[in-house]
Amino acid sequence: MNRNAFIGRNVEILFKNSIGDNPSVIKKIQAAFGITANYLNAMSTGIHSEKADVKMEFADGHNIDANIKAFKRTSASYNQLTRTSIAHFSKLFFDDKMQAELERRFVAKAAHTGQSFSAEMLPQFEAKAKDILHWAFSFKESREILVIYEREDSMMSLYAMKDVMKLIGKQVSMTRNGNIAIGNSVIIQRKGGNGVHSIHIKKTDLKHPGNNVQVKLKMRDFQVEMKTALLAQYHI
């Protein structure tokens, strides 16, 4: 398990073990989702759970799924929302022509002879921005919360996913590095990296994981953007 995965797993456990000790936060979650029954417990969901890391259970059968991210306030911290192959990404949002163009560009980027996206692609991404955001953040927003853990202050910040989806910026632009930005805090890019588990696959091969489409969250910018959507906070 790499360090980011290790940190993520530890934060899931922190949230699972701490949320029940904060009844005022539980009440805010109940109010946000119209739950009147008592809170029972929280459990880790494992790897087969779409976007959820922890499931909160209530006595009337309600479940609230928590998608948990961690960052450090003093670093330029990003957190991966999701990643997938160009083929799957294009199947979800675009056509064969866009798939071929993305494949050509990602291979060129891997060979250091081009960039991943072009300004001509912006209208197509703008038309699909809302759908891409929902796919990256949420499985079923009506029962989800997003939990952001700031590691240095040991602060958990909770947001109802339905509020996140409503308020997050959907304007599309190009970054200085030639990536796609949606709003102020979401970046779409070629994943990159050396692929330490794929040393026998050339970086210019589309099967190389570095040629996946990755959606990342700029954590500090997201918290500023979502200031009015903050549901609750608590210290660990």
Backbone bond lengths (Angstrom), bond angles and torsions (degrees), N, CA, C in turn:
res aa  C-N    CA-C-N  psi(-1)  N-CA   C-N-CA  omega(-1)  CA-C   N-CA-C  phi
1 M - - - 1.471 - - 1.530 108.88 -
2 N 1.383 116.83 127.81 1.456 118.25 179.54 1.525 110.91 -73.83
3 R 1.348 116.09 171.35 1.464 119.59 -173.07 1.526 112.00 -62.91
4 N 1.345 117.27 -42.05 1.457 119.60 179.85 1.521 111.85 -61.24
5 A 1.327 116.10 -41.61 1.464 119.88 177.92 1.522 110.39 -65.59
6 F 1.334 116.77 -38.24 1.472 121.18 179.12 1.532 110.54 -63.40
7 I 1.345 115.94 -45.83 1.468 120.21 178.38 1.526 109.85 -61.58
8 G 1.341 115.96 -45.31 1.452 119.73 -179.95 1.506 113.02 -59.15
9 R 1.329 115.99 -42.68 1.462 120.26 -179.92 1.528 110.82 -64.79
10 N 1.334 117.19 -41.18 1.462 120.54 178.76 1.532 111.89 -63.67
11 V 1.341 117.09 -37.31 1.457 120.39 179.86 1.524 110.62 -69.32
12 E 1.312 117.73 -36.72 1.470 120.42 174.02 1.530 110.25 -56.63
13 I 1.323 116.31 -45.68 1.466 120.97 -179.50 1.524 110.40 -65.24
14 L 1.351 116.43 -41.37 1.467 120.48 178.02 1.529 111.04 -58.09
15 F 1.319 115.52 -47.12 1.461 119.01 -179.37 1.529 110.96 -65.76
16 K 1.316 116.65 -46.66 1.471 121.42 -179.09 1.524 111.23 -56.69
17 N 1.334 116.38 -41.15 1.460 120.80 -175.51 1.528 113.53 -83.92
18 S 1.338 117.21 -16.09 1.472 119.31 -173.57 1.519 114.23 -106.52
19 I 1.314 118.58 -25.73 1.461 119.92 -171.81 1.533 111.57 -61.30
20 G 1.314 117.84 -36.56 1.463 120.87 -179.29 1.515 114.11 -68.19
21 D 1.340 117.33 -16.11 1.468 121.63 178.68 1.525 111.93 -88.32
22 N 1.320 117.17 7.37 1.462 121.53 -177.26 1.529 110.01 -127.63
23 P 1.337 116.93 75.94 1.478 120.59 -174.99 1.521 113.66 -60.53
24 S 1.331 118.23 -30.73 1.464 119.65 179.38 1.526 110.71 -67.08
25 V 1.334 116.07 -34.24 1.470 120.48 177.13 1.528 110.02 -71.04
26 I 1.322 116.64 -41.95 1.468 120.95 176.18 1.528 110.01 -56.16
27 K 1.332 117.25 -43.11 1.469 121.07 -179.07 1.530 110.96 -62.65
28 K 1.322 116.79 -38.35 1.464 119.65 178.97 1.528 110.88 -67.23
29 I 1.318 117.03 -37.54 1.464 120.63 176.11 1.527 109.87 -65.35
30 Q 1.329 116.63 -44.74 1.465 120.66 178.49 1.530 111.03 -59.07
31 A 1.324 116.34 -43.88 1.469 120.21 -179.43 1.530 111.42 -65.03
32 A 1.335 116.39 -40.36 1.469 120.77 -177.43 1.520 111.96 -66.18
33 F 1.340 116.76 -29.97 1.465 120.29 -175.86 1.534 113.02 -112.16
34 G 1.332 117.17 9.18 1.456 120.25 177.03 1.512 113.81 65.95
35 I 1.331 117.49 37.19 1.463 122.33 -179.01 1.528 108.96 -101.29
36 T 1.306 116.94 126.63 1.465 120.55 179.19 1.522 112.71 -105.92
37 A 1.319 117.25 -16.43 1.470 121.37 -176.58 1.529 110.85 -76.97
38 N 1.333 115.96 160.60 1.462 122.28 -179.87 1.519 111.20 -68.06
39 Y 1.329 114.56 147.67 1.468 121.42 171.92 1.515 108.75 -73.13
40 L 1.341 116.27 136.94 1.465 121.09 180.00 1.520 112.34 -102.65
41 N 1.327 117.08 -63.51 1.458 120.01 -177.39 1.528 110.47 -165.75
42 A 1.331 115.06 178.40 1.462 121.89 175.96 1.511 108.63 -130.65
43 M 1.330 116.25 145.37 1.464 120.07 -179.86 1.521 109.84 -140.66
44 S 1.326 115.41 147.94 1.458 120.49 174.06 1.520 108.66 -70.26
45 T 1.333 116.07 143.98 1.458 119.67 -174.16 1.521 113.83 -99.03
46 G 1.350 117.92 -12.23 1.453 119.12 -179.73 1.514 111.69 81.51
47 I 1.327 116.81 -164.33 1.466 121.77 -170.79 1.517 113.29 -93.26
48 H 1.329 119.15 -6.09 1.460 121.35 -174.87 1.526 110.89 -108.32
49 S 1.323 116.98 46.68 1.460 119.65 -168.91 1.524 113.57 -131.59
50 E 1.338 118.05 29.71 1.448 121.36 -178.01 1.526 109.75 53.72
51 K 1.341 119.40 -119.11 1.460 121.39 -174.42 1.526 113.51 -93.28
52 A 1.316 118.65 -8.09 1.464 120.69 -171.86 1.518 111.69 -84.65
53 D 1.341 116.43 137.53 1.460 122.85 173.55 1.524 111.40 -102.99
54 V 1.337 115.90 -35.36 1.463 122.41 -179.15 1.528 108.20 -136.05
55 K 1.324 116.18 140.15 1.457 121.90 177.34 1.526 108.95 -112.11
56 M 1.326 116.09 126.74 1.462 122.23 176.33 1.531 108.39 -98.95
57 E 1.332 116.97 130.61 1.466 121.52 -176.73 1.527 111.05 -111.09
58 F 1.341 115.25 140.10 1.458 122.22 177.40 1.527 109.67 -120.30
59 A 1.317 116.15 158.45 1.464 121.40 -169.37 1.526 113.88 -65.93
60 D 1.334 117.89 -20.40 1.466 119.77 -179.21 1.525 112.88 -92.35
61 G 1.336 116.40 7.69 1.455 120.07 179.98 1.509 114.86 96.66
62 H 1.330 116.95 -7.19 1.462 119.86 174.99 1.533 110.18 -64.77
63 N 1.321 116.70 139.69 1.462 122.85 170.90 1.530 108.40 -123.14
64 I 1.314 116.39 137.54 1.462 121.82 171.98 1.524 107.55 -115.78
65 D 1.331 115.72 124.05 1.456 121.28 -179.85 1.521 110.11 -92.95
66 A 1.324 116.78 131.87 1.465 121.85 -179.50 1.525 110.05 -110.04
67 N 1.319 116.07 123.91 1.459 123.89 174.11 1.523 106.14 -100.77
68 I 1.343 118.02 118.11 1.467 121.75 -166.04 1.526 110.92 -115.39
69 K 1.337 116.18 130.28 1.458 123.42 178.12 1.521 109.48 -127.64
70 A 1.341 116.78 150.11 1.465 121.26 -179.88 1.530 110.23 -127.29
71 F 1.335 115.62 151.10 1.458 120.05 175.19 1.522 110.11 -157.80
72 K 1.343 115.27 168.78 1.457 121.91 175.47 1.521 108.55 -111.36
73 R 1.314 115.95 128.64 1.458 122.02 -176.60 1.519 112.76 -59.38
74 T 1.328 118.63 -34.67 1.461 122.18 -173.39 1.524 113.41 -88.60
75 S 1.324 117.91 3.54 1.467 119.55 178.03 1.522 109.44 -118.32
76 A 1.338 115.71 160.56 1.470 120.46 176.41 1.527 107.66 -79.24
77 S 1.319 115.03 75.82 1.453 120.70 -166.24 1.526 113.11 -87.38
78 Y 1.333 114.66 132.52 1.450 123.14 171.31 1.526 107.51 -117.27
79 N 1.326 116.46 156.59 1.451 120.95 175.09 1.525 107.77 -138.26
80 Q 1.323 116.24 132.46 1.456 119.33 -179.62 1.524 110.88 -69.04
81 L 1.321 115.52 129.71 1.456 120.63 172.27 1.522 110.66 -86.38
82 T 1.339 115.43 -46.63 1.463 119.68 178.17 1.520 108.47 -167.44
83 R 1.324 115.94 167.74 1.462 121.01 172.46 1.517 108.01 -152.06
84 T 1.338 115.34 157.03 1.460 120.09 179.26 1.522 109.04 -162.52
85 S 1.327 116.26 173.09 1.456 120.38 178.29 1.528 110.28 -71.76
86 I 1.322 115.81 158.13 1.466 120.00 175.60 1.518 110.01 -59.28
87 A 1.337 116.79 -40.65 1.464 120.91 -178.12 1.524 111.12 -60.52
88 H 1.328 117.17 -45.42 1.462 119.98 -179.41 1.522 111.33 -70.07
89 F 1.319 117.05 -41.56 1.466 121.70 177.91 1.526 110.50 -59.07
90 S 1.326 116.27 -44.19 1.460 120.53 -179.68 1.521 111.39 -68.73
91 K 1.315 117.03 -36.59 1.468 120.59 177.65 1.524 110.69 -62.67
92 L 1.331 116.96 -36.86 1.457 121.32 -179.60 1.527 112.75 -71.92
93 F 1.349 117.36 -37.84 1.459 119.45 -166.55 1.529 115.88 -127.34
94 F 1.325 118.34 -22.49 1.461 119.50 -170.38 1.535 110.98 -131.93
95 D 1.320 116.06 -163.26 1.457 120.82 -178.12 1.525 110.50 -118.43
96 D 1.336 115.40 -179.06 1.469 120.41 -177.49 1.528 112.05 -62.39
97 K 1.315 116.38 -33.48 1.471 119.74 179.83 1.518 110.70 -65.35
98 M 1.339 117.24 -43.54 1.464 120.28 177.49 1.519 110.27 -65.91
99 Q 1.328 118.01 -40.08 1.460 120.58 178.17 1.523 110.58 -57.68
100 A 1.322 116.63 -47.22 1.464 120.61 -179.07 1.525 111.13 -62.48
101 E 1.338 116.79 -39.13 1.466 120.45 179.77 1.524 111.08 -68.30
102 L 1.321 117.47 -42.26 1.456 120.30 177.59 1.524 110.94 -64.21
103 E 1.309 117.39 -41.90 1.465 120.44 178.30 1.520 110.62 -61.25
104 R 1.337 117.18 -44.24 1.461 120.59 179.44 1.523 110.89 -61.74
105 R 1.320 115.57 -43.35 1.452 120.14 -176.56 1.532 111.81 -71.50
106 F 1.330 118.26 -39.75 1.457 120.47 -179.84 1.522 111.01 -66.01
107 V 1.323 116.76 -39.35 1.470 119.86 176.91 1.527 110.09 -64.53
108 A 1.327 117.30 -41.93 1.464 120.55 177.38 1.526 111.05 -63.18
109 K 1.334 116.88 -39.63 1.467 120.51 177.12 1.527 110.35 -62.97
110 A 1.334 116.99 -41.74 1.466 120.91 178.98 1.527 110.91 -62.15
111 A 1.320 116.45 -32.18 1.471 121.55 179.79 1.522 112.21 -89.84
112 H 1.346 116.84 5.28 1.468 123.31 178.96 1.528 112.08 62.55
113 T 1.340 116.39 36.41 1.464 119.50 -179.31 1.528 112.10 -124.29
114 G 1.305 117.89 14.91 1.459 119.36 -179.82 1.513 110.96 -175.25
115 Q 1.333 116.57 -171.02 1.456 121.34 176.85 1.526 109.78 -123.57
116 S 1.315 116.34 162.62 1.457 121.68 -169.26 1.520 113.94 -71.40
117 F 1.331 117.54 -32.83 1.460 121.44 -173.77 1.521 109.46 -134.97
118 S 1.321 115.40 166.08 1.463 120.46 176.55 1.521 109.28 -131.37
119 A 1.316 116.57 160.28 1.464 121.28 179.78 1.525 111.21 -62.10
120 E 1.329 117.33 -27.79 1.462 120.92 179.35 1.524 112.27 -64.79
121 M 1.338 117.37 -19.27 1.465 121.05 -179.87 1.530 112.76 -82.46
122 L 1.325 117.50 -14.15 1.465 120.68 -172.16 1.536 113.44 -56.59
123 P 1.332 119.92 -44.48 1.472 118.03 -179.74 1.531 113.11 -60.20
124 Q 1.333 117.20 -36.51 1.461 119.61 179.48 1.522 111.59 -68.67
125 F 1.334 116.60 -39.77 1.463 120.08 176.84 1.533 110.81 -69.05
126 E 1.319 116.26 -35.96 1.460 119.43 179.39 1.531 111.13 -64.18
127 A 1.325 116.78 -38.00 1.465 120.87 179.44 1.525 111.85 -65.82
128 K 1.327 116.65 -25.76 1.466 121.19 -176.28 1.518 113.19 -110.70
129 A 1.344 117.97 7.26 1.463 121.18 -173.00 1.526 112.22 -56.86
130 K 1.318 117.25 -47.49 1.467 120.43 -178.32 1.525 111.01 -61.15
131 D 1.328 117.12 -42.88 1.465 121.10 179.86 1.523 111.36 -66.54
132 I 1.328 117.21 -40.29 1.464 120.84 179.09 1.523 110.66 -63.80
133 L 1.322 117.16 -42.86 1.464 121.06 179.07 1.523 110.88 -61.71
134 H 1.313 116.51 -45.18 1.468 119.23 -179.18 1.522 110.73 -62.92
135 W 1.323 116.74 -42.81 1.471 121.33 178.37 1.529 111.08 -61.67
136 A 1.336 116.81 -40.64 1.465 120.89 -176.11 1.520 112.72 -72.89
137 F 1.326 117.32 -37.14 1.463 121.58 -173.81 1.522 114.10 -93.17
138 S 1.327 117.70 -38.38 1.453 119.76 -156.02 1.519 113.21 -135.57
139 F 1.331 115.56 145.13 1.465 121.73 169.83 1.522 109.89 -100.47
140 K 1.328 117.32 -47.82 1.464 122.27 177.48 1.524 107.27 -147.56
141 E 1.331 115.92 91.56 1.467 121.45 -169.15 1.524 113.49 -60.98
142 S 1.329 118.00 -24.51 1.461 120.71 -177.18 1.522 113.02 -66.50
143 R 1.340 118.04 -13.89 1.464 119.89 179.85 1.532 112.24 -130.97
144 E 1.325 117.62 24.14 1.463 120.85 -173.62 1.523 112.56 -119.78
145 I 1.335 114.75 150.21 1.455 121.98 166.04 1.517 108.93 -124.36
146 L 1.319 115.75 150.43 1.456 122.56 171.94 1.520 107.22 -104.55
147 V 1.333 116.57 128.23 1.465 121.93 -178.43 1.528 108.35 -115.52
148 I 1.328 116.69 122.66 1.461 122.76 177.79 1.522 108.34 -110.03
149 Y 1.338 116.25 121.66 1.476 120.75 179.73 1.519 109.56 -106.54
150 E 1.332 116.15 118.20 1.466 121.11 175.45 1.523 107.21 -91.59
151 R 1.331 116.81 113.84 1.455 122.27 -166.48 1.531 112.98 -69.53
152 E 1.337 117.84 -37.23 1.465 119.78 -176.00 1.532 112.30 -72.43
153 D 1.325 116.65 -38.08 1.467 120.45 178.10 1.529 112.28 -91.44
154 S 1.332 117.03 -4.68 1.478 122.11 -177.22 1.525 111.46 52.56
155 M 1.339 115.01 47.37 1.463 121.35 -176.17 1.518 110.95 -113.17
156 M 1.324 116.31 127.10 1.456 123.03 171.90 1.528 108.61 -95.12
157 S 1.329 117.62 126.41 1.460 123.12 175.21 1.517 108.47 -117.20
158 L 1.327 116.61 128.89 1.458 122.35 -174.07 1.523 110.75 -114.25
159 Y 1.332 115.87 138.39 1.458 122.83 179.11 1.525 108.72 -134.07
160 A 1.319 117.20 135.74 1.458 119.82 171.04 1.526 108.35 -70.57
161 M 1.327 116.94 127.94 1.464 119.90 -175.20 1.529 111.63 -60.32
162 K 1.326 117.40 -32.89 1.469 119.40 179.20 1.525 110.73 -62.48
163 D 1.349 117.73 -33.23 1.464 121.16 177.09 1.525 111.31 -73.80
164 V 1.337 116.25 -38.54 1.463 120.58 176.88 1.519 110.06 -59.15
165 M 1.334 116.57 -48.59 1.463 120.62 -177.88 1.526 112.07 -64.82
166 K 1.315 116.95 -29.30 1.456 121.09 -179.79 1.525 111.40 -75.95
167 L 1.342 117.08 -38.93 1.465 121.29 -168.97 1.521 115.01 -99.06
168 I 1.317 118.52 -21.58 1.464 119.31 -174.38 1.532 110.46 -65.76
169 G 1.329 115.66 140.54 1.455 121.05 -177.86 1.515 112.46 -62.70
170 K 1.316 116.52 142.37 1.461 121.26 -177.37 1.529 112.42 -121.47
171 Q 1.337 117.38 5.08 1.453 119.62 176.00 1.535 109.13 -70.99
172 V 1.319 116.96 146.44 1.469 122.25 -174.04 1.521 109.59 -115.10
173 S 1.334 116.34 137.81 1.462 121.24 178.97 1.516 109.51 -150.58
174 M 1.336 115.33 171.21 1.465 121.46 174.55 1.522 109.13 -97.38
175 T 1.323 117.28 139.94 1.457 121.27 174.49 1.525 110.01 -85.52
176 R 1.315 116.46 169.84 1.467 120.74 177.97 1.523 111.94 -63.43
177 N 1.339 116.23 -24.12 1.465 120.67 179.69 1.523 112.89 -90.09
178 G 1.324 116.20 5.43 1.454 119.01 177.80 1.512 114.55 81.40
179 N 1.333 117.14 21.32 1.459 121.16 175.40 1.525 109.72 -99.67
180 I 1.330 115.97 174.04 1.464 121.84 178.24 1.522 108.89 -98.17
181 A 1.322 117.11 129.22 1.462 122.21 174.40 1.516 108.94 -109.27
182 I 1.344 116.40 135.94 1.460 121.87 170.02 1.526 106.70 -114.79
183 G 1.318 115.89 119.88 1.457 119.31 -174.94 1.511 111.17 64.87
184 N 1.326 116.05 -152.66 1.466 121.26 -177.55 1.518 113.64 -95.21
185 S 1.323 117.58 -9.28 1.463 117.30 -167.60 1.525 116.20 -135.01
186 V 1.327 118.95 -1.16 1.465 121.23 -178.20 1.527 109.35 -114.13
187 I 1.330 116.38 130.37 1.456 122.98 -179.03 1.527 109.30 -122.04
188 I 1.336 116.57 133.44 1.465 122.31 172.40 1.521 107.18 -109.73
189 Q 1.327 116.71 128.79 1.454 120.21 -174.96 1.529 110.94 -150.40
190 R 1.330 114.89 166.05 1.466 119.68 165.13 1.517 106.16 -69.80
191 K 1.325 118.15 132.85 1.455 120.07 -172.18 1.516 112.16 -59.15
192 G 1.315 117.69 -46.67 1.453 120.32 -178.63 1.513 112.28 74.79
193 G 1.335 116.28 -164.36 1.459 121.29 -177.86 1.513 111.31 89.09
194 N 1.319 114.47 167.09 1.464 120.59 -175.21 1.519 113.85 -85.64
195 G 1.349 117.03 -16.51 1.460 119.07 -178.91 1.518 111.70 62.61
196 V 1.332 117.27 65.41 1.464 121.70 -172.76 1.522 112.63 -60.31
197 H 1.333 116.83 -21.94 1.461 119.66 178.32 1.532 111.48 -95.44
198 S 1.337 116.38 7.03 1.468 120.31 -177.12 1.530 110.26 -131.63
199 I 1.317 116.32 41.14 1.469 120.58 -173.35 1.522 112.68 -66.81
200 H 1.327 117.86 -17.38 1.461 120.71 -179.54 1.523 112.22 -94.69
201 I 1.341 117.27 3.97 1.465 121.63 177.49 1.530 108.30 -109.21
202 K 1.325 117.02 127.56 1.455 120.44 179.32 1.530 110.98 -62.32
203 K 1.323 116.53 145.09 1.465 120.40 -179.28 1.521 111.83 -64.38
204 T 1.334 117.13 -21.59 1.457 120.63 178.78 1.529 112.56 -90.70
205 D 1.329 116.86 3.89 1.465 121.84 175.71 1.527 108.34 -86.38
206 L 1.330 117.73 131.79 1.462 120.60 -178.95 1.521 112.75 -62.73
207 K 1.334 116.99 -17.71 1.462 120.25 177.23 1.527 112.42 -76.90
208 H 1.326 116.70 -14.88 1.463 119.96 178.53 1.525 109.05 -66.22
209 P 1.352 118.98 132.77 1.473 120.76 -178.11 1.517 113.91 -61.33
210 G 1.334 117.28 -22.74 1.463 119.91 176.27 1.516 112.89 -63.60
211 N 1.341 117.11 -17.52 1.458 121.60 179.17 1.529 112.57 -95.93
212 N 1.316 117.00 14.20 1.462 121.01 170.91 1.527 110.37 -72.58
213 V 1.318 115.64 155.81 1.467 121.95 167.56 1.527 107.58 -83.73
214 Q 1.315 116.59 126.60 1.463 122.04 -179.10 1.532 109.93 -119.06
215 V 1.333 116.11 136.48 1.459 121.90 173.88 1.521 107.71 -111.55
216 K 1.338 116.29 123.30 1.460 121.53 -175.50 1.526 110.34 -121.52
217 L 1.332 114.32 155.10 1.464 121.92 179.97 1.522 109.45 -113.70
218 K 1.339 116.98 126.76 1.464 122.42 173.14 1.521 106.81 -82.90
219 M 1.324 115.89 105.28 1.455 121.06 -163.20 1.529 113.66 -64.45
220 R 1.323 117.66 -48.56 1.468 119.25 -178.30 1.523 111.21 -65.68
221 D 1.332 116.71 -41.81 1.462 120.14 178.95 1.521 110.59 -63.83
222 F 1.325 116.42 -36.73 1.465 120.04 178.11 1.529 110.55 -62.66
223 Q 1.324 117.06 -44.90 1.471 119.11 -179.00 1.521 111.85 -63.55
224 V 1.321 117.37 -35.82 1.471 120.08 175.75 1.523 109.69 -66.35
225 E 1.334 116.18 -45.49 1.464 121.08 -178.52 1.528 111.66 -62.78
226 M 1.340 116.67 -33.55 1.466 121.63 -174.70 1.533 113.16 -99.29
227 K 1.344 117.18 17.91 1.468 120.57 -174.72 1.525 111.81 -54.68
228 T 1.321 117.56 -41.65 1.464 119.96 -177.56 1.523 112.57 -78.17
229 A 1.339 117.11 -10.26 1.466 120.58 -178.82 1.526 112.33 -97.39
230 L 1.344 117.57 -1.57 1.461 120.46 -177.03 1.525 110.83 -59.07
231 L 1.319 116.10 123.52 1.459 121.43 -178.49 1.521 111.57 -88.47
232 A 1.342 116.68 -44.28 1.472 120.69 -177.45 1.528 108.44 -165.57
233 Q 1.326 115.51 159.45 1.463 122.79 173.94 1.523 109.33 -139.60
234 Y 1.337 115.21 151.49 1.470 119.08 169.89 1.516 109.78 -156.43
235 H 1.349 114.74 150.98 1.452 121.62 176.76 1.521 110.12 -87.91
236 I 1.311 114.94 146.67 1.464 121.23 173.51 1.540 108.03 -88.12
